[in-house]
Amino acid sequence: MKQPGFWRSVTHAWAGIVYTFLTQRNARFHLTAAVGVFSLAIWLKIDPIRWAILVLTIGAVCAGETINTATEAIVDLLSPEWHERARIAKDVAAGAVLLLVMTAVVVGMIVLGPPLWIRLIPRRG
């Protein structure tokens, strides 16, 4: 079987990303949260290293959502009827996203917390 060209592969990959965000409620929630985090980061005028950390963290959560969506689709294809192992596969994939999200919250607090604290708490003196 011939491999598709590079740009065709990119088009297919983009279609997968779009599918995930159009069909998965949690993916849309994470995208909305990402917009909020980016808006806060802009308001706080964070430095490039903090930006890099946020972008990588948000990218990891979004990638996790797409992998979870792919896992659910393949499990549904291979096991259309209920099966304990199918449930386990879906739960584990969803659990991976949950771990990424919990990690992202901690990273967000570490990265955005100090500049937000400085911005919101008036200085005495």
Phi, psi and omega in degrees: 000129182284137178284140177291157178295167184303308184293328176294321176297318178297319179299316178296318179297316179298320178299323178295319178296313180299315178304314181302311185284338177278334188250345186249115181303315182296324178297320178293322176299315180295323178295319177296316178298321179298318177299318177297317179295316179298319179297316178297317180297321177295314180299322181280348181055053183288159183281166184301325179294316177297322176300315181300317180297316179296315181298316178297319181293314179294320176299322179296317179296315180296319177297319177300320178297319180292322178294320177298318179297317178296318179299313180298319181295315182290323177295317178297324178293315184280335183220075183296332177270161182295136176213140182303317181291327176296317178299316180299315180300315180293318180296320180294318178297318177294323178297323177298318178295319178300318177298318178298318181294316179298320177295319180297323178296315179296315178300316179300320178294320180292318184282317186263339184302304182301312179294328178292318178301313180299320184288326186267332183266120181293144179280142176261148176144000000 
